Amino acid sequence: MVRGATALAAPRERLDVSALLSAGGSEAIFEIADELDGPAAGFGARLRALLRARSTELAQVFSAPCLEIRYSDKYLFNPLSIRLLTEVVAAFSDYDTNVKVQTLAAKTGGGARTGPWLHRDWADLVTRTAVMEQSLVEVVPKVQVSQVQSAPHRRRLEFRTPRGSGTIFFDQGMGSWRVTDEHHDHASSISEQVTSLKRPFSVLNGLDGTFLAVRLD
């Protein structure tokens, strides 16, 4: 949970994250309910604003765009996760940010959950990778996507800004947010899929919510 000395919070009481990060601690956990719900456009901006609002330390670190972002997530298999990742990268970056994304080259532990919906997997991960690369390049030109045969369960975003560096650990990555019956044609051309992913739709967090942890170096 949170490293360093701190009083236990009462049930449902929010921890004073600002105090944790500024009083000798370097890690804090954020519970996320509906704070990021809303239009997919702006999802990443809402995340960045939430982190900055919860801590003066994070507000300072994220007062400038990241110089470098490295995101690792073994579960980037569906169009919804790609759209939300693109929004996060866009919110924390600018034109000169170096972005590296690592994910699995093939799904393990069961077949793809396919279907004509935004939250369903690509059967062809070559197409997945091409759509992801093109979507990211349109917001940040310096992008490198690498595929590996195995990866840890944890999803993490390592960041470096002119004012600090650290890691955001996501409990469920982009997978905690849902859409309702949003169609997606996984067999259309790469350019058509990238364009389709830009259309307006809304996302909702799961009923149980999720959490993320931030560690400053």
C-alpha positions as CSV (number, residue, x, y, z in Angstrom):
1,M,0.0,0.0,0.0
2,V,1.6,3.3,1.1
3,R,5.2,3.1,2.3
4,G,6.4,5.3,5.2
5,A,4.8,6.3,8.5
6,T,1.2,7.4,8.3
7,A,-1.9,7.2,10.4
8,L,-4.5,4.7,9.3
9,A,-7.5,6.3,7.5
10,A,-11.0,5.6,8.8
11,P,-13.2,3.5,6.5
12,R,-14.1,5.4,3.3
13,E,-11.8,8.3,4.4
14,R,-9.5,9.6,1.8
15,L,-5.8,9.5,2.7
16,D,-3.9,12.8,2.6
17,V,-1.8,11.9,-0.4
18,S,-0.1,15.3,-0.5
19,A,1.2,14.8,3.1
20,L,2.4,11.3,2.2
21,L,4.4,12.4,-0.7
22,S,5.9,15.5,0.9
23,A,6.6,14.2,4.4
24,G,9.3,11.7,3.5
25,G,7.0,9.2,1.7
26,S,7.4,8.5,-2.0
27,E,4.4,6.3,-2.8
28,A,0.7,6.8,-2.5
29,I,-2.5,5.0,-3.6
30,F,-5.5,6.6,-5.3
31,E,-8.9,5.0,-5.3
32,I,-10.7,5.7,-8.5
33,A,-14.5,5.6,-8.7
34,D,-16.3,7.7,-11.3
35,E,-13.7,10.6,-11.5
36,L,-12.5,9.6,-14.9
37,D,-16.0,8.7,-16.3
38,G,-17.2,10.7,-19.3
39,P,-16.3,11.2,-22.9
40,A,-13.4,9.2,-24.1
41,A,-11.9,12.4,-25.4
42,G,-10.2,13.9,-22.4
43,F,-9.9,10.7,-20.4
44,G,-6.1,11.2,-20.0
45,A,-6.5,14.9,-19.2
46,R,-8.9,14.0,-16.4
47,L,-6.4,11.5,-15.0
48,R,-3.6,14.1,-15.1
49,A,-5.8,16.7,-13.5
50,L,-6.8,14.2,-10.7
51,L,-3.2,13.4,-9.9
52,R,-2.3,17.1,-9.8
53,A,-5.3,18.0,-7.6
54,R,-4.5,15.3,-5.1
55,S,-0.9,16.2,-4.4
56,T,1.2,19.4,-4.6
57,E,4.2,17.1,-5.3
58,L,2.5,15.6,-8.3
59,A,1.2,19.0,-9.4
60,Q,4.8,20.2,-9.6
61,V,6.1,17.1,-11.4
62,F,3.2,17.1,-14.0
63,S,3.3,20.9,-14.5
64,A,5.3,20.2,-17.6
65,P,4.9,17.5,-20.3
66,C,6.8,14.3,-20.0
67,L,10.2,14.0,-21.6
68,E,9.8,10.2,-21.7
69,I,6.9,7.7,-21.1
70,R,7.3,4.0,-21.0
71,Y,4.1,2.0,-20.7
72,S,3.9,-1.8,-20.1
73,D,0.6,-3.6,-20.3
74,K,0.1,-7.2,-21.4
75,Y,-3.6,-6.8,-21.9
76,L,-3.8,-4.4,-24.8
77,F,-6.0,-6.6,-27.0
78,N,-9.1,-4.5,-27.8
79,P,-9.8,-1.1,-29.5
80,L,-11.2,0.5,-26.3
81,S,-7.9,-0.1,-24.5
82,I,-6.0,1.5,-27.4
83,R,-8.2,4.6,-27.4
84,L,-7.8,5.1,-23.7
85,L,-4.0,4.6,-23.8
86,T,-3.8,7.1,-26.7
87,E,-5.7,9.6,-24.5
88,V,-3.4,9.1,-21.6
89,V,-0.3,9.5,-23.7
90,A,-1.7,12.6,-25.3
91,A,-2.4,14.2,-21.9
92,F,1.0,13.6,-20.5
93,S,3.1,14.3,-23.6
94,D,3.9,16.9,-26.2
95,Y,5.5,16.8,-29.7
96,D,9.0,16.0,-28.4
97,T,8.1,13.2,-25.8
98,N,9.7,9.8,-26.4
99,V,7.0,7.1,-25.9
100,K,7.7,3.4,-25.6
101,V,4.9,0.9,-25.2
102,Q,5.4,-2.8,-24.5
103,T,2.7,-5.5,-24.8
104,L,2.3,-9.1,-25.6
105,A,2.8,-10.4,-29.1
106,A,0.2,-13.1,-28.6
107,K,-2.6,-13.7,-26.1
108,T,-2.0,-16.4,-23.6
109,G,-4.2,-18.3,-21.2
110,G,-7.3,-18.5,-23.5
111,G,-8.6,-17.4,-26.8
112,A,-9.5,-13.9,-27.9
113,R,-12.9,-12.6,-26.9
114,T,-13.9,-11.5,-30.3
115,G,-17.0,-9.7,-31.6
116,P,-18.1,-6.6,-33.4
117,W,-17.7,-4.3,-30.4
118,L,-15.2,-1.8,-29.2
119,H,-14.4,-3.8,-26.0
120,R,-13.8,-7.1,-27.9
121,D,-10.4,-8.4,-28.9
122,W,-8.8,-8.3,-32.3
123,A,-8.4,-11.9,-33.6
124,D,-5.4,-10.6,-35.6
125,L,-2.8,-9.0,-33.4
126,V,-0.8,-7.7,-36.3
127,T,-3.8,-5.4,-37.0
128,R,-3.9,-4.5,-33.3
129,T,-0.3,-3.4,-33.3
130,A,-0.7,-1.4,-36.5
131,V,-3.8,0.4,-35.2
132,M,-2.0,1.1,-31.9
133,E,1.1,2.5,-33.6
134,Q,-0.9,4.7,-36.0
135,S,-3.2,6.0,-33.2
136,L,-0.2,6.9,-31.0
137,V,1.9,8.4,-33.8
138,E,-0.9,10.8,-34.6
139,V,-0.6,12.4,-31.1
140,V,3.1,11.9,-30.5
141,P,5.5,11.2,-33.4
142,K,8.3,9.6,-31.4
143,V,6.6,6.2,-30.6
144,Q,8.1,2.7,-30.3
145,V,5.9,-0.3,-29.8
146,S,7.6,-3.5,-28.8
147,Q,6.0,-7.0,-28.5
148,V,7.2,-9.6,-26.1
149,Q,6.3,-13.3,-25.4
150,S,5.7,-12.8,-21.7
151,A,5.2,-9.9,-19.4
152,P,4.3,-9.3,-15.7
153,H,0.7,-8.9,-14.7
154,R,1.2,-5.4,-13.4
155,R,0.5,-2.5,-15.7
156,R,2.9,0.4,-15.2
157,L,3.6,3.8,-16.7
158,E,7.1,5.2,-16.1
159,F,7.4,8.9,-16.6
160,R,10.2,11.5,-16.6
161,T,9.5,15.2,-16.7
162,P,11.8,18.2,-16.3
163,R,10.7,18.3,-12.6
164,G,10.8,14.7,-11.6
165,S,10.2,11.1,-12.5
166,G,8.4,8.1,-11.2
167,T,6.0,5.3,-12.0
168,I,2.2,5.0,-12.1
169,F,1.0,1.5,-11.3
170,F,-2.5,0.7,-12.6
171,D,-4.5,-2.0,-10.9
172,Q,-6.3,-2.9,-14.2
173,G,-4.6,-0.8,-16.8
174,M,-7.1,0.6,-19.2
175,G,-9.4,-2.4,-18.6
176,S,-11.4,-1.0,-15.7
177,W,-13.5,1.3,-18.0
178,R,-16.4,0.1,-20.1
179,V,-18.6,1.1,-22.9
180,T,-22.1,0.1,-23.9
181,D,-22.7,-1.6,-27.3
182,E,-20.2,0.5,-29.2
183,H,-19.6,-1.2,-32.6
184,H,-16.2,-1.6,-34.1
185,D,-15.2,-3.4,-37.4
186,H,-12.0,-5.2,-36.5
187,A,-11.6,-6.3,-40.1
188,S,-11.7,-2.9,-41.7
189,S,-8.5,-1.2,-42.9
190,I,-6.0,0.3,-40.5
191,S,-6.9,3.8,-41.4
192,E,-10.6,3.2,-41.1
193,Q,-10.1,1.7,-37.6
194,V,-7.9,4.5,-36.5
195,T,-10.5,7.0,-37.7
196,S,-13.3,5.0,-36.0
197,L,-11.6,5.1,-32.7
198,K,-11.6,8.9,-32.7
199,R,-15.4,9.1,-32.7
200,P,-17.3,10.3,-29.6
201,F,-18.3,7.8,-27.0
202,S,-18.4,7.7,-23.2
203,V,-16.7,5.4,-20.7
204,L,-17.7,4.2,-17.3
205,N,-15.7,2.7,-14.5
206,G,-16.7,-0.7,-13.2
207,L,-19.0,-0.9,-10.2
208,D,-16.1,-1.9,-7.9
209,G,-13.9,0.9,-9.1
210,T,-10.2,0.6,-9.3
211,F,-7.0,2.0,-7.9
212,L,-3.6,3.2,-9.0
213,A,-0.4,3.9,-7.1
214,V,2.2,6.5,-7.8
215,R,5.8,6.3,-6.8
216,L,8.1,9.2,-7.2
217,D,11.9,8.6,-7.6
